[in-house]
Amino acid sequence: MRVKSFFRRAALFTAVAVSATIGTVETAQAEPMRIGYWTSGVSLGFGAVLEAQKFLQQRGLDVTFIRFSDVNAPNRALAANAIDFAFAAPAAAVFSTAAEGVPLKIVLATQPADVEFVAAEDSPIKSLADLRGKKVGMSPPGSSVAAIATAVLQGNEGIKAADFSIVPGNEGRLAQFLVQKQVDAAALRSVTIAQLKELKVKRLGSFGGEWKKLTKSDATPYIGVSAIRADYLAQHPQDVAKLIAGMRTALQWGATHQNDVAAILQKSANLPADDAQAYAARWSDINRVTFEPIDLETLKREHQIFVDGGVIKGTLPADLFDTGPYAASKSIQ
């Protein structure tokens, strides 16, 4: 009888333990996916559309959006396990963080460098060569904009990082600096240039053109990538594939619903109607959802150029780029 009683208690304990384990797993799975993004620049519009149209929820995902006012904050939040996924993290910052040993994966290339160097139309500056010793407004050091700007100025013009001053700020602030002549030139996204009303500017060179000159290739560099914590991807690979499928739907929807994109930006970001329309008109130029072999090669080349130019340090982990979720997303309708 005692033996039978022992086995009954053992069986009961096992059943309770299994139930507790299942409950723990279900609780973990019930936690929403934490998605972070910077509420300025090109990531603002894509994030606003993802939130408003619920493309991710339509894929059965439970998500929480976390907004940051600093361009480098999503990358730091990934490292601190404060978010699970950032769809527009600065590529240069992610490279540096991964090289330091933080377990991250890059799963998408998302924001091409649709950025131009500009100066006021009445400025004596005529070319990029004139930026030596000048104050240039751009996204803060650590951002991909700052990294690419530094790399192309050094590689194409021989202007080293110590030969000019970076004046950091978000897009709106940088435009204001330019208008108020607090900077001699600025690296601004094309959508911001289109929104300028108080100042006429002259274009000194585009990131795309300068990058092609530097690399002697037709590749366009990326300023933003989608990065995810490696442990989250290992635990939820199918959810990440669904996430990418939802992002692809958002990209396609935005290209054919420009007026709706503008309306969302007016409501969620308080953008004036003209500025919102200017952003919506460039939707397909400033957003991507891709991770093809050419994208991987471009990102690897970017990293090497950044390192060679002393912009960032470190060696990329061999498994930093994970194409599995992107490949799996293609079969999700």
GIFENBEL-V304630 format. One line per field, one symbol per residue. ss: DSSP state (H for helix, E for strand, - for the rest). phi: phi as a letter, one per 20 degrees, with the letter a starting at -180 (. if undefined). A space follows every 10 residues. Layout:
BEGIN
ss: ???
phi: ???
END
This chain:
BEGIN
ss: -HHHHHHHHH HHHHHHHHHH HHHHHHHHHH --EEEEEE-- HHHHHHHHHH HHH---HHH- --EEEEEE-- --HHHHHHH- ----EEEEEE HHHHHHHHH- ---EEEEEEE EE--EEEEEE -------HHH H---EEEE-- ---HHHHHHH HHHHHHH--- HHH-EEEE-- HHHHHHHHH- ----EEEEEH HHHHH----- EEEEEEHHHH HHHHH----- -EEEEEEEEH HHHHH-HHHH HHHHHHHHHH HHHHHH-HHH HHHHHHHH-- --HHHHHHHH H-HHHH---E --HHHHHHHH HHHHHHHH-- ---------- E--HHHHHH- ---
phi: .fffffffff ffffffffff ffffffffff fffeddbeeb mffgfffffg ffelffffen edccecdced gefgfffffe mecebcebfg gfffgffffe offccedbdc cffecceccf gefffdbffe efmdeceagf goefffffgf fffffedmef gfebdedere gfffffgffe lecebbdcfg ffffefcebe cdeeregfff ffffelbefd fdecceccff ffffecffff ffgfffffff fffffdcfff fffffffedl ffgfffffff fdgfedcccb begfffffff fggfffffem fccodfffdf edegffffff eee
END
